[in-house]
Amino acid sequence: MGATEAVAAGEGQEAAALLERARGAVDPLLRRAVGSLPGSMRRVAMYHFGWEAADGTAAAGGAGKAVRPALVLAAARALAGPDGAAAADAAVRAAVAVELAHNFTLLHDDVIDRDATRRGRPTAWTVFGTADAIITGDAMMALALQLLAEDPHPASAAASARLAACIVELCAGQQADCAFERRPQVPLEECLVMATAKTGALLGCSCALGALYAGAGEDEVDAMDAFGREAGLAFQLIDDLIGIWGDPGHTGKPVGADLLARKKSLPVVAALSSGTAAGEELAALYAGPMEGDDVRRAADAVERAGGRDWAQAHAADRMGRAVQQLSRAVPDLGAAGGLLALAEFVTRRTR
């Protein structure tokens, strides 16, 4: 193993440990919050989180990677200095709130995109129906804000306002994403703005909430928000690549699911905007029904038009910008190792 691979492996191990610690910290309160829902919604939520099977029996599935809660706790730890451990403990409610908000978006996204699988299982709407999935997502968002409203921590009011504003922005990004599917052409810059709102906003909010719970000043909180947004856009770029070339055995979704749905993902828009023959071929494929070998041909066209290389390079650029923003809040980046490890984890993943 070379030096670069060794560093990446070390960061991956640190990120895995942070994610496991975050999951251990948030799961008890997350389960109590979900358990407080009325019966039918509780059943949908328990299934969505992987804690129960469709028939209500216990399941061994996990509730996701806990990236956003881990960012809340790592940010609180990094900005509180010697009091980092206490700040992280105090921020657990905020971490649970962002996890509930994130899963509110997942439940709705699955309905909007008509996705049939998530985490290798049928999505909640395919099991319980569209109405129950949407209503349960709404209830999760309400629980997130309730947790913050009932938190006696002095930062809770600012955190609640910030999370609410973030969700409005996130919904605007989701609406734009849906509108793009009906438009034959979408400028790449407009697509980047959409992705920042849809994905970067909540990662930025997670980092900002951790900073608020650490007692950080306004400039530091804003810098942490910017760090999360840049890392979030890098995350979305990688996620879009996985949506085209990911292994179904790991993603739990069919090969080329995003292409089959004709999504205007970032690599696709870059390819469509390339002015190449491959870009024109992709546009023709997107204009008609996807049949037979068309998904593979579309993926090949995205790659030949430069969409794959552009997305990989732009993800690296956004991570560089993320580190610059982080250094504004934590000048000694050695104290922000957890945040850097998490950012590297979500942008180096391949599935």
N, C-alpha and C positions, 0 to 999 in steps of 0.2 A: 504494500500500500504506500503510495506517494504521500508527500507532505500535505498537499491540498486535500486528498481523500481522507487523510487522518484528521485534519481540522474539521472537515464536513461531518465525519463520523462522530467526533467529539461533540459538535454542536447538536447533532441529531440526538445523541444520548441525553444531553442536557435538556433539550426541548421535550423529549419524551418524559423525563423525570418531572419537569415543570407541569406538563399536561396531566400526568398522573396525580401529582399533588393538588392541582387545581380541581380535578374531578373529585378527589377525595374530600376537599374542603367544601365544594358547592353541592354535592349530591344529597347530603342529608336535608338541607334546607330546600333544595329544589324538589325533592320528593314530598316534603311536607306541603309546599306550596301547591304542587300538582294534586296532592291528595285532598286539598281543601275544595277542589272543584266539585260541582254537583255531579251525580253519578254518571250520566251519559258522557259528559265532557271529560270527566276523569278517565273513563275507559279509553276514549280516543287518545288522550294525552299519554296515558301509560303505554299504550301500544306504540304511539309515535316515538317515544323515547326509548323503546326497545325493552321496557321493563315487564311487559305482559304480551302474551300472544293474543290473537284476535278474539279468542273465546274467554279471555280474562284470566287464564292461568299464567303463573309466573314464567318469565322468559329470561334467558341469560344474556340477551343482547345489551349493548352499551348505548349510552345516550349521546354519542358523538365524541369528537376529539376534545372539546372544551377549550378551543383556541381563544375565544373571546373572554371567557372568565379568567383564563391564564394570563391574558394581557392586562386585565384589570389588576390582578394581584401582583404581577411583575412590575407594573408601573408604580403601584403604591409602594412596593418594596424599594424600587430604585430611587424614587424621589424623596422618601422619608429619611434617608441616611441611616444613622444608627438605630432609629426607631422603625426600620423597615418591616420587621416581622410583625410588630404590633399594628402597623398601618395596614398590612396585608390582611391580618385577622379582622380588622375593623371593616375592611372593604368586601367581605364575603357576600353581604346582602346585595351590594352593587354588582358583584360578579354573577350572582344568581339572576338578577334583573336583566342583565344583557343576554344571558343564556336563554331566558324565557322570551325576550324580544327576538332573538335570532330564530328560535323555533317557531314563533308566530309567523315570521317571514317564510320559513320552510314549508309550513303547512299550506300557506296561501300560494307560494310559488308552485308547489306540486299540482295544485288545482289549476292554476293559470296555464302552466306548461303542459298539463295533462300527462305528467310523468307517472309511470306505473310502478316504478321501484325506487326505493331509497334505502341505503345501507343494506342492500341485498334482500330486502323484503318488500312486499306490496305496500304502496303508499297508503296513508290513512284514508284519503278520499276514496280509493278504490275498494277499501274494506267497509267503511262506515257511511260512505256517501259524501257528496260535495258539501251539502249544507252543514253536516256535523263537523267536517274538517275545518271549514271556514269559521264557524262559530267557536270551536275550540281554540283556534288560533287567536281570535279576538279576545277570548277569556285569558289566554296566556299573556297577551300584551297588557291587559288590565291588571293581572297579578304582578307583572314587572313593576308597574308604576305604584301599585299598592305597597310592595315591599319597600320601595324608596320612601314613600310618603310616611310609612310607619317607623322608619329608621331614625333613632334619636341622634345619630351622628350629625355634627354641624354642617357637613357637606351635602347632606341628603337632598335638600331643596334644590340646590344648584344642579346636582346630579340628575334629579327627576326632570327638571326643565331641559337639561341638555339631552337626555335620552328621548324625551317627547319630540324635541325639534329634529333630532336625528331620524326618528321614525317617519316624520313627515317628509324629510328629504329622501329617505330610502324609498318611500312609496312613490315619490315623484320619479325617481330613477327606474322603478319597476314599471310605471306607466309609460315612460319613454321607451323602455325596452320592448314593451308590447306594441307600441306604435311603430317602432322600427320594422317590425315584421310585416307591416302593411305597406311599407315604403320601398320602392325598387332600389333607391340609392340613399345612403346615409353617410354624411361626411365623417371621416375618422375622428376628428376633434370632437364632434358632437357625441360620438360613441364613447370616447374616453370620459367625457363629462358624465354621461349616463352611468358608466361603470363605477366611477368614483362615488357617485351618489348611492348606487345600488349595493356596492360591496364595501368601498372604502369608508363610507360614513360610519358604519357600525363598528368597524375596527378602530377608527379614530376615536369614536365616542368611548369605546372600552378603555383605551389608553388614557383619555381625558378624565374619565371617572376615577381611575386609579390615582391619577395626579391630584384630583380634588380631595380624595380621601387621605392623601398624604399631606394635605395642607399646603400644596404648591400655589404659587402666585399665578395671576392671569396669563402672563407671558409663557410660563412653563406649561400650563394647562393647554394653551393654544398650540404650543410646539409639539406636545404629545399627541394632540388631535391630528396635527399635520403629519407626524410620523406614522400614525396608524393608517391615515388615508393613503399615503404613498405606498406603504407596505400592502394595504388592501388592494390597490390597483395592480400591484405586482402579483398578488394572490389571484385576482380575477383573470389576469392574462394567463397564468399557469393553469387555472381552472378551465379556461376556454380551450387551451391546448389539450387538456385531459378529456374534455367533452368531445373532441374529435378523434384523438389517438389513444385514449386511455384503454387499459385492459378491463373488459367487462367483468372479469373475475374479481377485480379489486374495486371498480367503481360501482358495481351493482346495476349498471345501466347498459343498454345495448350498444354495440359498436356504432360510433358516429351519431349518437342520439341527437346532438345539437344540429347536425347537418340534416338529419331526417326531418326535424322540426323547422328547418330553414331559418334558424336563429341567426341574427346579425351579430354574432360574437366578434370579438376584436380581431382575431386572425382572419376571419371571413371578410370583415369590412376592409382590412388592410389589403387582402387579395383582390377584392372587388374594386378597390381604388388604385390598383397598381398600374393600370393602363397596359397590361400585358395580354397576350393571347390566352394564357391560362386564366386570367381574371375574367375575360369575356366568356370562356367556357364555363366557368363557375356560375356566372350570371345566368347563362342559358339553363343550366341545371336547376338553379334556384327558381327559375320562372315556370318550370313544369313540375309534374308529379315525380317524386323520387321512387323509382322502381328498379328491381333487379340489382345491377351492379352500380347504380348511380351514386350511392353513398360513398363507395370506395373511390369512384371517379372524382367526386366532389372533393374528398380529402386530398387526393393527389393534385387536383387543380389548385387548392389552397396552398399546398407546399410549393408547387412550381411557380406560383405567382408571388412567392416570397412571404406569405402570411405567417408561416410557422417561424421562419428566421426572425421576422420583424417582432413578433410577439415575445420570443425568447430574449432578444436584445433589449426590447423596451421594458421587460420585467426587470432585467438587471439594472437598467438606468433608473427605474423608479425605486429600486432598493437603495441605490446610491443616494438618491434624494431623501429617502426615509432616514438614512443614517445622519445626513446633514441636519435634518430637523431634530432628530434625537439629541444631537450634540448641543443644540440650543437649550434643551431642558436639563440635560445631564452632561456637562462638559467633560467629566471623566467617564468615558464610555466603559471603563472597566467596571463601574458600578451599575451599568445597564446591561450586563452580560445576559441576563434572562430575557430581556426584551429582544436583544439581537438574535439570540438563539431561536426564539419563537418566530421572529420574522424570517430568518433563514429557513426554518423548518417548513413554513407554509409556501415559500417560494422555490424551494429546491425539490419539493415533492414531485413525483412523476405519476401519481395515480390517485 
